[in-house]
Each structure stands twice: as C-alpha cells, then as structure tokens.
Amino acid sequence: MGVDLARAAEAGEPADNSIRAAALYQAHCAACHGGQRLGGMGPALLPQSLERLKPAEARQVITHGRAATQMPAFGEKLAAEDVQALAAWIYAPVSPAPTWGEAAIRASRTAAPNAKELPAKPAWKADPMNLFVVVEGGDHHVSLVDGDRFEVIHRFASRFALHGGPKFSPDGRFVYFGSRDGWITKYDLWNLQVVAEVRAGLNMRNVAVSGDGKWLMAANYLPHTLALFDAALNLVKTYAATTLDGQASSRVSAVYDAAPRKSFVVALKDIPELWEISYDPQAEPIFDGYVHDYRQGEAIAQPGTFGIRRTLLDEPLDDFFFDQSYAHALGATRPRTAAPGDAQAPTQAPPTAQVVNLDIRRKIAELPIAGMPHLGSGITFPFKGSTVLASPNLQGGAVDVIDMKTWRPLQRIATPGPGFFMRSHEATPYAWTDSMMSPGARDTLTLIDKRTLQVAAQIREPGRTLAHTEFTRDGRFALVSLWEMDGALIVYDAQTLKEVKRLPMSKPVGKYNVWNKITRSEGTSH
C-alpha cells in the first residue's frame, strides 16, 4: 500500500519515520486491521474513523492495549519512538484513496444460517416494548436492560465505535447498529443473536430504517455515497452523493426516516442540497430541471420510488430534525470558511439554522439561534396552545426555544455550559439537558419545566460527566449515563428526582427505549 509522504513532510514527520511506521504496521497490525487499514477483525484505522480518538489516546491503546477486547499491548515489543511513529502514521491518509463499491459491499455480507427459523417471541421474560439498548463505548459492548426491573438481561460485544444511534424494526424485534467504519449489524433482540452484517462504506455517519421496516439506508462520509438495503441487509443500490450534473461530490451528513412521508431524507455535508428518497411504491415521478408543465408530461421524468428529489439550499445542512408533522426539516449549518480571494468576507462565517419545507422544497425561514445549535438532539413539546422546539447548543450555555408556528424565539434558557443531548417524555413536565461540552459543568444536568420554560432543578455528579437521558416507556423513570470508563447507568424517579438504582457500565454513551423509538416519542431523537 502507498504512504502519503508529502502529508507526513508537511506535518513535520520525516519520510523515514513513515516508512518505518508502515513496516511496523504490516508486522504488528495488518493481520487484524487490514493491509490497507480498512479493518478486519479490528476496526478501520483511517483518519475519518479516528476523529474521536485523540493521538495521545491512540498511543496509550498501542502501548497498553484495550481491556476486554482482542487489542493486545505492544509496550514491551515496541520502543516509545516506534509507538509514536505508528500512532502518527495511522492518522495520515491512505494513498491512493481506498474505494468501496457495490461488489465490495455485497461480498462483505454475512448472515446466520438459522435466521429464518428463530422463534418469533422473546427468549427472556420482560416487556419487550420497555427494553433499553445501551451502547457501552468504553469496551465496545451493548447491554440490554429490563426497563421495569432495571436489570441487565444480556450483554454482547459490538463493532468498534457505534455511531448515530441504533434503529429498530417497527415491531421492536430487530435493532440495526451502524459503526464508524461502515459496518451495519442486524441483531435479533428476542433471540439474542446477530442475524446479518454488511459493510456499507469505510466511514459511515448513521443508518435509517423505513417506517414499514422493509428498507435501510446508510449515509457515508467515505466513499461519498448512500447505500440502500432490504431488511435482510442485501444491497439494493448505491447513490453517488453528487450534484445533478455530477460536477461536485459530498460527504453525507445524515439520513433519517420520515415515516409519514414514506421516505428517507438526506443531508449533504459539502453540497447545499437536501434530498428526499421515497420508498412509497406510488410515489409521484420526479422532474429535474425546468419543466413547462409537468402535468402534461412535457419532460423526461425519473421514477419517484427510490428516486432523488432535490431541494436546493443556500448552505449545506450538517444535521437536522423533523417537526411532528414531518412537513419541515430543521437543520443546522456549521461554521464555514470564506472562499479563497474573498477579502471582504470574514475568515469564518457563523453557523446558522434553517427551516426547509419538504412539500414545496425550499427554505421558508431562518432560525434565530446563536452559537452552534445541536438540532439533531432537539425535542418538541406543547406550550400555551402552540408547539415549540427546544435545542441544546454546542457553543453557548443555553437552550433555545422556538415557536414552531411563527419560527420565532420564545426563550433562551441559560444552562451551566454547552450541551449535546436534550430529552423528555410526554408524561413528564421536565426536559432534561446536559452540559457535557463544558469542562467545568459536564457534571450537571439541568431540568427545565416545560410549562414555564424555567429551570426547575439540577442534578450533579461532581467531577464526572452526566449525559444522554432516556425515559422508560411510561415516562416514570429517567435513565442517565455516567459517561466514564468506570461509569454507570443511573436511574432516577422522574417525579421526585431521587436516584433509584445504579448499574455499573463502561462509558454508556447512549441508551434507547424500544417503545419510545418506534412510536417516535416527541421527547427523543428520531
């Protein structure tokens, strides 16, 4: 495989270090991580896959290994300078750039031979609709928790770096996990086993499952594609994430299911377009470009089912959120660098948020939210005869509340620091938000009264990170992540706010209640 020596030189790394690192990699790492760093028994080691792993942490992993995984320690085999060179090298791009096409996707698929014979009922005794799927990022496992007794039913190893939140089949039996390095795992929750896997790409953002449970779509950063599968993870087709003329391509930021519309909605990272791809067999045909009168068939139409309907935007959307009607996508842009040669423009334009009407296919409003709203974790709830959107903010210590009738701000609620997740439930008066992006307030959860839009209480775990709340099916209990390697799942009574139970876990990055997810509760992400 090639090594990007020019990139190494620009970073101040001597070329011979890169050559030595490449040899070290082939000797010690390739058997598990693949000759081109695309992954194998171990995860992919590409810059795009290592975004969340700091170089210092990579050196620690190489030196000391990973507990409860097959990653061994190399501290006694490699000198410190070799560890340094190897850790730096895995962050350099692979040259030539790796590819992953339809043939590779199909060849990667595996399936359990007994999948069709598995019983259509749970092998365990608990309410399958009040089950929690808990992703433990510390040692890459998943725990299944009974939401009535708060006990672990089962625990199993997962792919490396699950990302984007698991998605469920409409009956709650199957869960689909997506990993950073492109693997999709279909797991039978009732029979406690993996039934199929496929690799959709080399760096994947998330997956979405159609409302009817028949289709799954994966959004990739690398390559610039979307991949469509049937429920058994057989590839149906891929889509190149390009403009209509094919002149520009893009990473895919996110894909979500819009069940009432019978479609997937897709945001592109680098192209100002929002796509809608219908899985409705009766979908109307698509007319791209200028048409005098499409009703008279005066243009060549593309099939509406699994075709791309493009909404052209002023700016790309990084992530987005639906209103309860699914008529609108509410998206955030990220700070963008001014075009070269534009001396009048600021070095970096500020982020924005916008409302896109999916029926008329255009932006209808700009959301007046300062900072960097995390709309993907926004929630909606009724307030004084209207419906409001509440969004945490990745830069500012505040929650912004927007009236969804007028798209105007109602309230900016101060929090101890920037937060990432916000959650609630129809049966609780409080919205729970974290401040996990703040070094000084990551240990604090803020509870906002949805009736008054005022802070009602705070919950703290001094010096530790509290994040990602999720509720039981009935909303009576709130489960919170103690986001640490020696962390826990903490259960609170959602009315008294008293701790009920604590289950030790290894960095529980997220938990997902089956009922709340498949019924699209207004208090959780979709």
Solvent accessible surface area in square Angstrom, and as a share of the most:
residue,aa,sasa,rsa
1,M,89,0.40
2,G,29,0.28
3,V,36,0.21
4,D,36,0.19
5,L,70,0.35
6,A,67,0.52
7,R,116,0.42
8,A,4,0.03
9,A,68,0.52
10,E,143,0.64
11,A,83,0.64
12,G,64,0.61
13,E,29,0.13
14,P,73,0.46
15,A,47,0.36
16,D,92,0.48
17,N,39,0.20
18,S,1,0.01
19,I,105,0.53
20,R,86,0.31
21,A,0,0.00
22,A,19,0.14
23,A,61,0.47
24,L,25,0.12
25,Y,0,0.00
26,Q,88,0.39
27,A,78,0.61
28,H,65,0.29
29,C,16,0.09
30,A,17,0.13
31,A,102,0.79
32,C,46,0.27
33,H,19,0.08
34,G,20,0.19
35,G,38,0.36
36,Q,74,0.33
37,R,2,0.01
38,L,26,0.13
39,G,17,0.16
40,G,38,0.36
41,M,129,0.58
42,G,15,0.15
43,P,28,0.18
44,A,0,0.00
45,L,22,0.11
46,L,2,0.01
47,P,35,0.22
48,Q,59,0.26
49,S,7,0.05
50,L,4,0.02
51,E,98,0.44
52,R,160,0.58
53,L,32,0.16
54,K,138,0.59
55,P,69,0.43
56,A,53,0.41
57,E,78,0.35
58,A,3,0.02
59,R,79,0.29
60,Q,107,0.48
61,V,26,0.15
62,I,15,0.08
63,T,38,0.22
64,H,124,0.55
65,G,14,0.14
66,R,58,0.21
67,A,91,0.70
68,A,75,0.58
69,T,50,0.29
70,Q,138,0.61
71,M,47,0.21
72,P,70,0.44
73,A,57,0.44
74,F,17,0.07
75,G,34,0.33
76,E,182,0.82
77,K,145,0.62
78,L,15,0.08
79,A,48,0.37
80,A,84,0.65
81,E,109,0.49
82,D,25,0.13
83,V,9,0.05
84,Q,93,0.41
85,A,5,0.04
86,L,3,0.02
87,A,1,0.00
88,A,42,0.33
89,W,2,0.01
90,I,9,0.05
91,Y,49,0.19
92,A,14,0.11
93,P,41,0.26
94,V,9,0.05
95,S,45,0.29
96,P,103,0.65
97,A,73,0.57
98,P,18,0.11
99,T,113,0.66
100,W,46,0.16
101,G,41,0.40
102,E,62,0.28
103,A,84,0.65
104,A,32,0.25
105,I,3,0.02
106,R,123,0.45
107,A,89,0.69
108,S,18,0.12
109,R,73,0.27
110,T,86,0.50
111,A,52,0.40
112,A,23,0.18
113,P,135,0.85
114,N,62,0.32
115,A,33,0.26
116,K,193,0.82
117,E,129,0.58
118,L,27,0.14
119,P,72,0.45
120,A,78,0.61
121,K,139,0.59
122,P,41,0.26
123,A,80,0.62
124,W,28,0.10
125,K,182,0.77
126,A,26,0.20
127,D,50,0.26
128,P,37,0.24
129,M,35,0.16
130,N,9,0.04
131,L,2,0.01
132,F,0,0.00
133,V,0,0.00
134,V,0,0.00
135,V,9,0.05
136,E,2,0.01
137,G,23,0.22
138,G,6,0.06
139,D,20,0.11
140,H,25,0.11
141,H,29,0.13
142,V,0,0.00
143,S,1,0.01
144,L,0,0.00
145,V,0,0.00
146,D,3,0.01
147,G,3,0.02
148,D,88,0.46
149,R,129,0.47
150,F,11,0.05
151,E,84,0.38
152,V,68,0.39
153,I,48,0.25
154,H,58,0.26
155,R,96,0.35
156,F,29,0.12
157,A,72,0.56
158,S,29,0.19
159,R,65,0.24
160,F,36,0.15
161,A,26,0.20
162,L,28,0.14
163,H,27,0.12
164,G,37,0.35
165,G,19,0.18
166,P,5,0.03
167,K,22,0.09
168,F,17,0.07
169,S,9,0.06
170,P,65,0.41
171,D,76,0.39
172,G,1,0.01
173,R,28,0.10
174,F,40,0.17
175,V,0,0.00
176,Y,4,0.02
177,F,6,0.02
178,G,3,0.03
179,S,0,0.00
180,R,13,0.05
181,D,5,0.03
182,G,0,0.00
183,W,36,0.13
184,I,0,0.00
185,T,12,0.07
186,K,21,0.09
187,Y,4,0.02
188,D,0,0.00
189,L,0,0.00
190,W,35,0.12
191,N,26,0.13
192,L,48,0.24
193,Q,49,0.22
194,V,63,0.36
195,V,8,0.05
196,A,5,0.04
197,E,27,0.12
198,V,1,0.00
199,R,6,0.02
200,A,1,0.01
201,G,0,0.00
202,L,0,0.00
203,N,0,0.00
204,M,1,0.00
205,R,48,0.17
206,N,6,0.03
207,V,1,0.01
208,A,1,0.01
209,V,12,0.07
210,S,2,0.01
211,G,28,0.27
212,D,69,0.36
213,G,15,0.15
214,K,123,0.52
215,W,58,0.20
216,L,1,0.00
217,M,0,0.00
218,A,0,0.00
219,A,0,0.00
220,N,0,0.00
221,Y,17,0.07
222,L,27,0.14
223,P,28,0.17
224,H,63,0.28
225,T,27,0.16
226,L,0,0.00
227,A,0,0.00
228,L,0,0.00
229,F,0,0.00
230,D,40,0.21
231,A,30,0.23
232,A,42,0.33
233,L,0,0.00
234,N,61,0.31
235,L,18,0.09
236,V,60,0.34
237,K,75,0.32
238,T,37,0.21
239,Y,13,0.05
240,A,65,0.50
241,A,0,0.00
242,T,30,0.18
243,T,30,0.18
244,L,106,0.53
245,D,99,0.51
246,G,45,0.43
247,Q,151,0.67
248,A,46,0.36
249,S,56,0.36
250,S,0,0.00
251,R,83,0.30
252,V,0,0.00
253,S,8,0.05
254,A,3,0.02
255,V,0,0.00
256,Y,35,0.13
257,D,6,0.03
258,A,0,0.00
259,A,24,0.19
260,P,87,0.55
261,R,59,0.22
262,K,104,0.44
263,S,1,0.01
264,F,0,0.00
265,V,0,0.00
266,V,0,0.00
267,A,0,0.00
268,L,0,0.00
269,K,52,0.22
270,D,62,0.32
271,I,6,0.03
272,P,53,0.33
273,E,10,0.04
274,L,2,0.01
275,W,1,0.00
276,E,18,0.08
277,I,0,0.00
278,S,11,0.07
279,Y,10,0.04
280,D,32,0.17
281,P,106,0.66
282,Q,150,0.67
283,A,24,0.19
284,E,127,0.57
285,P,61,0.38
286,I,1,0.01
287,F,41,0.17
288,D,49,0.25
289,G,62,0.59
290,Y,228,0.87
291,V,44,0.25
292,H,168,0.75
293,D,29,0.15
294,Y,132,0.50
295,R,184,0.67
296,Q,127,0.56
297,G,52,0.50
298,E,92,0.41
299,A,38,0.29
300,I,157,0.80
301,A,40,0.31
302,Q,93,0.41
303,P,97,0.61
304,G,5,0.05
305,T,42,0.24
306,F,37,0.15
307,G,13,0.12
308,I,31,0.16
309,R,46,0.17
310,R,35,0.13
311,T,4,0.03
312,L,128,0.64
313,L,17,0.08
314,D,106,0.55
315,E,42,0.19
316,P,32,0.20
317,L,1,0.01
318,D,28,0.14
319,D,24,0.12
320,F,2,0.01
321,F,14,0.06
322,F,7,0.03
323,D,14,0.07
324,Q,77,0.34
325,S,74,0.47
326,Y,6,0.02
327,A,21,0.16
328,H,31,0.14
329,A,0,0.00
330,L,0,0.00
331,G,0,0.00
332,A,0,0.00
333,T,3,0.02
334,R,49,0.18
335,P,39,0.25
336,R,74,0.27
337,T,106,0.62
338,A,28,0.22
339,A,66,0.51
340,P,140,0.88
341,G,85,0.82
342,D,67,0.35
343,A,96,0.74
344,Q,172,0.76
345,A,35,0.27
346,P,84,0.53
347,T,119,0.69
348,Q,108,0.48
349,A,21,0.16
350,P,89,0.56
351,P,24,0.15
352,T,31,0.18
353,A,0,0.00
354,Q,5,0.02
355,V,0,0.00
356,V,0,0.00
357,N,23,0.12
358,L,7,0.03
359,D,92,0.48
360,I,96,0.49
361,R,82,0.30
362,R,138,0.50
363,K,59,0.25
364,I,64,0.32
365,A,20,0.16
366,E,89,0.40
367,L,5,0.02
368,P,71,0.44
369,I,11,0.06
370,A,67,0.52
371,G,26,0.25
372,M,28,0.13
373,P,1,0.00
374,H,18,0.08
375,L,1,0.01
376,G,14,0.14
377,S,4,0.03
378,G,0,0.00
379,I,0,0.00
380,T,1,0.01
381,F,3,0.01
382,P,94,0.59
383,F,24,0.10
384,K,173,0.73
385,G,73,0.70
386,S,15,0.10
387,T,52,0.30
388,V,0,0.00
389,L,0,0.00
390,A,1,0.00
391,S,1,0.00
392,P,2,0.01
393,N,0,0.00
394,L,30,0.15
395,Q,100,0.44
396,G,17,0.17
397,G,30,0.29
398,A,7,0.06
399,V,2,0.01
400,D,9,0.05
401,V,1,0.01
402,I,1,0.00
403,D,20,0.10
404,M,22,0.10
405,K,144,0.61
406,T,73,0.42
407,W,31,0.11
408,R,168,0.61
409,P,78,0.49
410,L,77,0.38
411,Q,64,0.29
412,R,122,0.44
413,I,10,0.05
414,A,78,0.60
415,T,19,0.11
416,P,59,0.37
417,G,5,0.05
418,P,27,0.17
419,G,4,0.04
420,F,50,0.21
421,F,27,0.11
422,M,3,0.01
423,R,8,0.03
424,S,4,0.02
425,H,14,0.06
426,E,95,0.43
427,A,66,0.51
428,T,7,0.04
429,P,39,0.24
430,Y,38,0.14
431,A,0,0.00
432,W,2,0.01
433,T,3,0.02
434,D,3,0.01
435,S,0,0.00
436,M,38,0.17
437,M,87,0.39
438,S,13,0.08
439,P,128,0.80
440,G,72,0.69
441,A,10,0.08
442,R,80,0.29
443,D,9,0.05
444,T,7,0.04
445,L,1,0.01
446,T,1,0.01
447,L,0,0.00
448,I,2,0.01
449,D,17,0.09
450,K,19,0.08
451,R,151,0.55
452,T,72,0.42
453,L,7,0.03
454,Q,97,0.43
455,V,69,0.40
456,A,52,0.40
457,A,29,0.23
458,Q,93,0.41
459,I,20,0.10
460,R,134,0.49
461,E,29,0.13
462,P,98,0.61
463,G,51,0.49
464,R,70,0.25
465,T,13,0.08
466,L,0,0.00
467,A,0,0.00
468,H,4,0.02
469,T,4,0.02
470,E,1,0.01
471,F,0,0.00
472,T,2,0.01
473,R,84,0.31
474,D,89,0.46
475,G,3,0.03
476,R,139,0.51
477,F,32,0.14
478,A,0,0.00
479,L,0,0.00
480,V,0,0.00
481,S,0,0.00
482,L,5,0.02
483,W,42,0.15
484,E,34,0.15
485,M,117,0.52
486,D,102,0.53
487,G,4,0.04
488,A,4,0.03
489,L,0,0.00
490,I,0,0.00
491,V,0,0.00
492,Y,11,0.04
493,D,25,0.13
494,A,2,0.01
495,Q,141,0.63
496,T,81,0.47
497,L,40,0.20
498,K,142,0.60
499,E,83,0.37
500,V,74,0.42
501,K,74,0.31
502,R,92,0.33
503,L,20,0.10
504,P,118,0.74
505,M,14,0.06
506,S,19,0.12
507,K,66,0.28
508,P,0,0.00
509,V,37,0.21
510,G,0,0.00
511,K,0,0.00
512,Y,27,0.10
513,N,0,0.00
514,V,0,0.00
515,W,85,0.30
516,N,3,0.01
517,K,26,0.11
518,I,38,0.19
519,T,63,0.36
520,R,64,0.23
521,S,7,0.05
522,E,32,0.14
523,G,0,0.00
524,T,4,0.02
525,S,23,0.15
526,H,38,0.17
